[in-house]
Amino acid sequence: MSASRRTAWAVAVALLPALTAAPAAAAAEAGTTDEKAPKPPAVMSTVGGAQLGRPGTQVRPAAGAPVLPKDVTGRSWIVADAESGEVLAAHNAHWRLPPASTLKMLFADTVLPKLPREQQHTVTRGELGGVGVGSSLVGIKEDQTYSVHDLWLGVFLRSGNDAVHVLSAMNGGIPRTVREMQEHAEELQALDTRVVTPDGYDEQGQVSSAYDLTLIARSGLQKKDFREYCATARAQFPGEQKPGKKRESFQIQNTNRLLTGDFGVAPYQGMAGVKNGTTTMAGSTFTGVAERDGKVLLVTVMNPSSKEGHAVYKETARLLDWGFAAAGKVEPVGELVPPRSADTGSSGDSDGGARGDADESAPGGGQSGKEPYGPDEASAASRGGTTGAGVAVSVAIVVLVLLAVAGFLVNRRWPLPDPARRRPRR
């Protein structure tokens, strides 16, 4: 071997560790990041279908179906048909995560039907107590009078925790409101949800899931006032009443960037609500409803890891685009279940009037202490006795099967009344 070749070989051998170190270090760093990232539970709720209880992305594309967008980093997300309830795709749908202010959808769905919007209320100092440090506020002042309508605008547009606390006081207090919200969540079969505060402020043990938030939004959208508030882009809010002067007002804007737009985010065509949230523990969360060509979709995204600005809105928009393109080209991976009252054929109304009637012995019931891993699958026949003549039993079974099938066909479609066909207001 010539001297020059021996020199080149020696240099190559010397550089080999340096050349291989960089990829190895990058791989180690990536592995460390993955190890630190929270992992979804191996076992999750199967409410809405067994596939929704599996970790990872769930989708069943048919011929011609578009590929899911790759740049979606949410820890949990779901794309669902708001009218039929079919879940088109999902990712860790039942992962229990902090919900931030998206929990205000449950607050509104629970309390909104109970307070007339024209009712006037003068705020006391005590009603504004306990609002968390750093909370989003609409600017409510003590000793000032507001209508219930004003307060709901503060909740939906500015995500005002001060407005939530005042409405909770009008509803009988924070503890009662939290209890009613939990009962209503169980009525909706939103069994991943645990309510600690009515406003979604970070508290230990307060969780929900992409599936539950979508279920809650779908319930809220049954209500005309709920649809109106969550679709309002801008409104005037009462200022402080000063003696001898006309009360002034100031403009508030909806913090849903897909409704109003923002730097780097265009209003999404057909967007009609619903609610966003951001806290330290939850990161960014968002549930949105949009309509296009007669199709109404609900998308929830929880805690994206992307560093791009307004990531939660951009990822929601990508999933909405995919959902509209995929309609009729994918097999559902599950469904949004109807409320317990509808599921059992009882006479609860669609405005959330039937609450607190959940079986406490069933999974997710208030006193069971069990983890809510789906509805009780045991049939009455498997739990009950075996008395009676064989023919009578056979007839009873046939009747039950027919009733079950009829109930499924009726309850599987729990459509939105008068779907909001709005375009973003500028």
VENQUIRA-V814283 format. One record per backbone hydrogen bond with DSSP energy under -1.0 kcal/mol. NH is the residue of the N-H (numbers start at 1). CO is the residue of the C=O. If there is no record, write none. Layout:
NH:CO
NH:CO
This chain:
6:2
7:3
8:4
9:5
10:6
11:7
12:8
13:9
14:10
15:11
16:12
19:15
20:16
21:17
24:20
25:21
26:22
27:23
28:24
29:25
30:26
31:27
32:28
33:29
34:30
35:31
36:32
37:33
49:46
53:50
54:51
58:90
62:329
65:62
72:70
75:302
76:302
77:91
78:300
79:89
80:298
81:86
82:296
85:81
87:334
88:79
89:79
90:58
91:77
92:56
95:92
97:208
102:99
103:100
104:101
105:102
107:103
108:104
109:105
110:106
111:107
112:108
114:111
119:116
121:146
123:144
128:125
129:126
135:132
143:123
144:141
146:121
148:119
149:117
151:147
152:148
153:149
154:150
155:151
156:152
157:153
160:154
161:136
164:160
165:161
166:162
167:163
168:164
169:165
170:166
171:167
172:169
173:168
177:173
178:174
179:175
180:176
181:177
182:178
183:179
184:180
185:181
186:182
187:183
188:184
190:185
191:189
193:190
194:207
206:203
207:194
208:97
211:93
213:209
214:210
215:211
216:212
217:213
218:214
219:215
220:216
221:217
222:219
223:220
227:223
228:224
229:225
230:226
231:227
232:229
235:252
237:250
239:248
245:242
250:237
252:235
254:233
255:157
257:255
259:256
260:256
261:257
262:265
265:262
268:258
271:268
272:289
275:287
277:285
279:283
283:279
285:277
286:301
287:275
288:299
289:273
290:297
291:270
292:295
295:292
297:290
298:80
299:288
300:78
301:286
302:76
303:284
311:308
314:310
315:311
316:312
317:313
318:314
319:315
320:316
321:317
322:318
323:319
324:320
325:321
326:322
329:326
331:60
333:87
335:48
336:85
340:187
343:339
344:340
346:341
352:349
362:359
365:362
373:371
374:372
383:379
384:380
393:389
394:390
395:391
396:392
397:393
398:394
399:395
400:396
401:397
402:398
403:399
404:400
405:401
406:402
407:403
408:404
409:405
410:406
411:407
412:408
